[in-house]
């Protein structure tokens, strides 16, 4: 196939998912500038290996490349964030995102607070939450992207949601306590 044809197909099938690729890079690197670099590198990798992509879920395929590129970048630039892989626990099930307290908190809570709390999650939890709650991927798609069993994905999501819920609750509670103290002081 001529190079121009490949480039055109790449632009039509992969580039529509560029925002999702950048979003994942941004959350995993916690830096806009680093996310730009990682996303660009991931797109170059995707273009280089585009001929191996045979029409399966293009979004999941690209996000897997982005995730792996982020991992490589983090290992090189921030090795402490990647070390200490989380234990797998296939026995925990994820709760529905519709009635999930974390989803409700994300809808109701201050966006800045939620962003801060997500950025503080360990990498495995952060990528699971971003892929599920922010990118809307299925558990199967996430498992494919992170190259982990479905049960592991469900476990990571469950633990990430629990941590988010606890930390958001703690911070909101601290804010409420502070406001009560200020109010009492001003009376």
SESEBA-662562 format. One line per field, with one value per residue (C-alpha): residue number from 1; chain; x, y, z. Coordinates in nm, 3 decimals. Each point is the difference from the previous one (the first is absolute). Layout:
SESEBA-662562
resi <- c(NUM, ...)
chain <- c(A, ...)
east <- c(X, ...)
north <- c(Y, ...)
up <- c(Z, ...)
END
This chain:
SESEBA-662562
resi <- c(1, 2, 3, 4, 5, 6, 7, 8, 9, 10, 11, 12, 13, 14, 15, 16, 17, 18, 19, 20, 21, 22, 23, 24, 25, 26, 27, 28, 29, 30, 31, 32, 33, 34, 35, 36, 37, 38, 39, 40, 41, 42, 43, 44, 45, 46, 47, 48, 49, 50, 51, 52, 53, 54, 55, 56, 57, 58, 59, 60, 61, 62, 63, 64, 65, 66, 67, 68, 69, 70, 71, 72, 73, 74, 75, 76, 77, 78, 79, 80, 81, 82, 83, 84, 85, 86, 87, 88, 89, 90, 91, 92, 93, 94, 95, 96, 97, 98, 99, 100, 101, 102, 103, 104, 105, 106, 107, 108, 109, 110, 111, 112, 113, 114, 115, 116, 117, 118, 119, 120, 121, 122, 123, 124, 125, 126, 127, 128, 129, 130, 131, 132, 133, 134, 135, 136, 137, 138, 139, 140, 141, 142, 143, 144, 145, 146, 147, 148, 149, 150, 151, 152, 153, 154, 155, 156, 157, 158, 159, 160, 161, 162, 163, 164, 165, 166, 167, 168, 169, 170, 171, 172, 173, 174, 175, 176, 177, 178, 179, 180, 181, 182, 183, 184, 185, 186, 187)
chain <- c(A, A, A, A, A, A, A, A, A, A, A, A, A, A, A, A, A, A, A, A, A, A, A, A, A, A, A, A, A, A, A, A, A, A, A, A, A, A, A, A, A, A, A, A, A, A, A, A, A, A, A, A, A, A, A, A, A, A, A, A, A, A, A, A, A, A, A, A, A, A, A, A, A, A, A, A, A, A, A, A, A, A, A, A, A, A, A, A, A, A, A, A, A, A, A, A, A, A, A, A, A, A, A, A, A, A, A, A, A, A, A, A, A, A, A, A, A, A, A, A, A, A, A, A, A, A, A, A, A, A, A, A, A, A, A, A, A, A, A, A, A, A, A, A, A, A, A, A, A, A, A, A, A, A, A, A, A, A, A, A, A, A, A, A, A, A, A, A, A, A, A, A, A, A, A, A, A, A, A, A, A, A, A, A, A, A, A)
east <- c(0.000, 0.141, 0.122, -0.259, -0.280, 0.133, 0.032, -0.354, -0.141, 0.203, -0.137, -0.357, 0.007, 0.252, 0.002, -0.366, 0.121, 0.280, -0.188, -0.042, 0.369, 0.103, -0.244, 0.150, 0.354, -0.090, -0.140, 0.284, 0.283, -0.179, 0.151, -0.133, 0.345, 0.097, -0.338, 0.065, 0.333, -0.135, -0.306, 0.217, 0.233, -0.298, -0.146, 0.332, 0.006, -0.358, 0.082, 0.310, -0.205, -0.325, 0.034, -0.026, -0.336, -0.275, -0.316, -0.059, -0.099, 0.225, -0.057, 0.105, 0.296, 0.121, -0.056, 0.203, 0.286, -0.041, -0.003, 0.314, 0.171, -0.090, 0.136, 0.327, 0.024, -0.079, 0.254, 0.264, -0.099, -0.182, 0.091, -0.141, -0.354, 0.020, 0.171, -0.197, -0.267, -0.331, -0.113, -0.264, -0.321, -0.243, -0.261, -0.117, -0.277, -0.048, -0.327, -0.215, 0.121, -0.360, -0.056, 0.366, 0.076, 0.314, -0.195, -0.249, 0.284, 0.161, -0.329, -0.054, 0.339, 0.234, 0.180, 0.333, -0.032, -0.083, 0.291, 0.241, -0.122, 0.018, 0.355, 0.103, -0.119, 0.263, 0.059, -0.194, -0.307, 0.026, 0.015, -0.296, -0.215, 0.093, -0.072, -0.334, -0.148, 0.144, 0.046, -0.301, 0.174, -0.141, 0.173, 0.104, 0.153, 0.191, 0.125, 0.124, 0.172, 0.174, 0.067, -0.157, -0.276, -0.353, -0.011, 0.312, -0.157, -0.315, 0.209, 0.204, -0.314, -0.163, 0.305, 0.045, -0.365, 0.029, 0.311, -0.159, -0.315, 0.197, 0.238, -0.271, -0.211, 0.295, 0.083, -0.360, -0.029, 0.314, -0.140, -0.327, 0.182, 0.215, -0.303, -0.175, 0.309, 0.025, -0.371, 0.029, 0.308, -0.183, -0.306)
north <- c(0.000, 0.344, 0.219, 0.268, -0.256, -0.120, 0.355, 0.083, -0.313, 0.085, 0.353, -0.122, -0.282, 0.102, 0.379, 0.025, -0.159, 0.251, 0.181, -0.326, -0.077, 0.339, -0.029, -0.332, 0.135, 0.307, -0.203, -0.251, 0.253, 0.271, 0.263, 0.172, 0.044, -0.362, -0.116, 0.188, -0.179, -0.342, 0.035, 0.103, -0.296, -0.235, 0.128, -0.054, -0.356, -0.052, 0.121, -0.220, -0.309, 0.099, -0.280, -0.253, 0.147, -0.201, 0.195, -0.107, 0.271, 0.285, 0.208, -0.285, -0.078, 0.362, 0.033, -0.318, 0.159, 0.323, -0.192, -0.194, 0.317, 0.170, -0.296, 0.011, 0.376, -0.026, -0.281, 0.221, 0.332, -0.091, -0.358, 0.024, 0.042, -0.325, -0.219, -0.195, -0.145, -0.045, -0.348, -0.166, -0.108, -0.169, -0.043, 0.361, 0.113, 0.352, 0.174, 0.153, 0.344, 0.124, -0.028, 0.014, 0.260, 0.101, 0.072, 0.201, 0.185, 0.077, 0.151, 0.200, 0.078, 0.276, -0.104, 0.124, -0.215, -0.308, 0.072, 0.029, -0.322, -0.195, 0.124, -0.129, -0.356, -0.266, -0.034, -0.329, 0.144, 0.332, -0.156, -0.228, 0.291, 0.222, -0.271, -0.098, 0.314, 0.269, -0.183, -0.231, -0.319, -0.341, -0.227, -0.225, 0.289, 0.109, -0.355, -0.008, 0.339, -0.071, -0.364, -0.131, -0.250, 0.136, -0.076, 0.207, 0.295, -0.036, -0.019, 0.308, 0.196, -0.105, 0.100, 0.326, 0.094, -0.083, 0.214, 0.285, -0.016, -0.006, 0.280, 0.226, -0.062, 0.075, 0.324, 0.116, -0.081, 0.199, 0.294, -0.015, -0.016, 0.296, 0.203, -0.078, 0.109, 0.326, 0.066, -0.058, 0.224, 0.281, -0.014)
up <- c(0.000, -0.090, 0.288, -0.076, 0.030, 0.336, 0.128, -0.109, 0.170, 0.313, 0.007, -0.048, 0.257, 0.266, 0.018, 0.112, 0.326, 0.056, 0.279, 0.192, -0.053, 0.134, 0.291, 0.107, -0.039, 0.205, 0.286, 0.005, -0.025, 0.204, -0.228, -0.311, -0.152, 0.064, -0.131, -0.324, -0.043, 0.095, -0.224, -0.292, 0.056, 0.031, -0.327, -0.173, 0.135, -0.112, -0.350, -0.012, 0.094, -0.172, -0.256, 0.287, 0.105, -0.164, 0.069, 0.358, 0.250, -0.116, 0.312, 0.231, -0.227, 0.010, 0.375, 0.057, -0.193, 0.200, 0.328, -0.092, -0.119, 0.329, 0.194, -0.193, 0.050, 0.373, 0.050, -0.157, 0.159, 0.323, 0.092, 0.354, -0.138, -0.195, 0.262, 0.254, -0.222, 0.176, 0.100, -0.214, 0.171, -0.233, 0.272, 0.020, -0.233, -0.124, 0.071, -0.267, -0.104, -0.006, 0.377, 0.091, 0.270, -0.186, -0.317, 0.202, 0.172, -0.333, -0.116, 0.319, 0.152, -0.091, -0.318, 0.131, 0.313, -0.209, -0.235, 0.292, 0.161, -0.329, -0.060, 0.344, -0.073, -0.071, -0.374, -0.043, 0.172, -0.181, -0.345, 0.079, 0.123, -0.292, -0.258, 0.158, 0.152, -0.226, -0.330, 0.044, -0.107, 0.086, 0.248, -0.289, -0.191, 0.309, 0.058, -0.359, 0.034, 0.332, -0.092, 0.320, 0.077, 0.022, 0.373, 0.057, -0.180, 0.210, 0.317, -0.091, -0.080, 0.324, 0.202, -0.191, 0.054, 0.368, 0.039, -0.192, 0.209, 0.326, -0.096, -0.143, 0.311, 0.226, -0.180, -0.012, 0.371, 0.074, -0.199, 0.191, 0.334, -0.100, -0.106, 0.332, 0.193, -0.199, 0.051, 0.380, 0.012, -0.181, 0.229)
END
